[in-house]
Amino acid sequence: MEEGGDQERDLAANYRGLAELIRFDYPYVASLLDRIAESYDHDAEQMDSRGSAVKRGII
């Protein structure tokens, strides 16, 4: 299992890449994929914080 938000960052990058591929033809769908990527970015930050807290023995 990966620590922190690495997995979520990978997913965010994947969704951003997909959005770029279709942005010209399907701008609305691309914007939805961007929002999904932003959500994964947020999740990554939370997982980073949680991983840091676990390492310090807080959780």
MOCORTA-V107400 format. One record per residue. N is the residue number from 1. RES is the residue in one small letter. SS is DSSP state (2 for helix, 1 for strand, 0 for the rest). OMEGA is omega in whole degrees, 0 to 359 (NA if undefined). D_CENTER is the distance of its C-alpha to the mean C-alpha in whole Angstrom. Layout:
((N;RES;SS;OMEGA;D_CENTER) (N;RES;SS;OMEGA;D_CENTER))
This chain:
((1;m;0;179;17) (2;e;0;178;14) (3;e;0;177;14) (4;g;0;186;12) (5;g;0;182;8) (6;d;2;181;8) (7;q;2;180;8) (8;e;2;177;4) (9;r;2;177;4) (10;d;2;178;7) (11;l;2;179;5) (12;a;2;180;4) (13;a;2;179;7) (14;n;2;180;9) (15;y;2;177;8) (16;r;2;178;9) (17;g;2;177;12) (18;l;2;179;13) (19;a;2;181;14) (20;e;2;180;16) (21;l;2;186;18) (22;i;2;187;19) (23;r;0;183;19) (24;f;0;184;23) (25;d;0;184;24) (26;y;0;185;21) (27;p;2;180;20) (28;y;2;179;19) (29;v;2;178;17) (30;a;2;179;15) (31;s;2;176;15) (32;l;2;178;13) (33;l;2;176;11) (34;d;2;180;10) (35;r;2;176;10) (36;i;2;178;8) (37;a;2;178;5) (38;e;2;178;6) (39;s;2;177;6) (40;y;2;175;3) (41;d;2;179;3) (42;h;2;178;6) (43;d;2;179;6) (44;a;2;179;6) (45;e;2;179;9) (46;q;2;180;10) (47;m;2;175;10) (48;d;2;180;12) (49;s;2;180;14) (50;r;2;179;15) (51;g;2;178;16) (52;s;2;180;18) (53;a;2;179;20) (54;v;2;180;21) (55;k;2;180;22) (56;r;0;178;24) (57;g;0;179;25) (58;i;0;180;24) (59;i;0;NA;23))
